[in-house]
Amino acid sequence: MMFRWRLWTRFKLALRKRPMPSPRLPYELDEFAELLSSRDPAALRKLAAGLATQGEKRSGTLQA
């Protein structure tokens, strides 16, 4: 009986829906690709500033 119970629980756990990970970028993917491929210095500065503020938020949460 225990074998069946373990088999059933493993089967149920394997079939459960897992949450989709949310992107940690401060930009939409299309906007991020456009900024990344841009040769405009202002666009690259905007990208760097957005990623820097995102990194600072992460480091603050890790230390807490």
Legacy VTK file of the C-alpha trace (Angstrom):
# vtk DataFile Version 3.0
C-alpha trace
ASCII
DATASET POLYDATA
POINTS 64 float
0.000 0.000 0.000
2.846 2.432 0.801
4.382 1.813 -2.605
1.139 2.780 -4.327
0.831 5.898 -2.179
4.377 7.024 -3.004
3.843 6.280 -6.693
0.583 8.250 -6.718
2.095 11.268 -4.932
5.114 11.340 -7.242
2.809 11.145 -10.237
0.652 14.003 -8.932
3.694 16.148 -8.138
5.120 15.549 -11.605
1.894 16.684 -13.271
1.260 19.828 -11.212
1.500 23.192 -12.899
4.514 25.202 -11.945
4.368 29.011 -11.975
6.017 30.732 -14.910
9.062 32.726 -13.839
8.652 36.447 -14.257
11.414 38.337 -16.050
13.646 40.375 -13.775
14.442 42.974 -16.402
13.022 46.466 -15.940
12.155 46.468 -19.664
9.921 44.483 -21.978
11.920 42.002 -24.065
11.386 43.904 -27.327
12.427 47.195 -25.741
15.451 45.523 -24.143
16.573 44.042 -27.481
16.117 47.401 -29.193
18.160 49.244 -26.561
20.838 46.567 -26.555
21.292 46.639 -30.324
21.198 50.438 -30.519
24.316 52.433 -31.303
22.863 55.590 -29.794
24.862 56.514 -26.658
21.740 57.918 -24.958
19.892 54.618 -25.420
22.849 52.671 -24.044
23.025 54.999 -21.026
19.299 54.458 -20.443
19.818 50.699 -20.599
22.777 50.848 -18.207
20.874 53.055 -15.759
17.861 50.743 -15.785
19.984 47.655 -15.204
21.984 49.388 -12.460
18.855 50.330 -10.515
17.572 46.764 -10.918
20.886 45.399 -9.597
20.844 47.720 -6.614
17.363 46.566 -5.655
18.463 42.933 -5.813
21.577 43.473 -3.720
19.495 45.276 -1.087
17.075 42.406 -0.827
19.848 39.850 -0.554
21.472 41.623 2.382
18.235 41.982 4.348
LINES 1 65
64 0 1 2 3 4 5 6 7 8 9 10 11 12 13 14 15 16 17 18 19 20 21 22 23 24 25 26 27 28 29 30 31 32 33 34 35 36 37 38 39 40 41 42 43 44 45 46 47 48 49 50 51 52 53 54 55 56 57 58 59 60 61 62 63
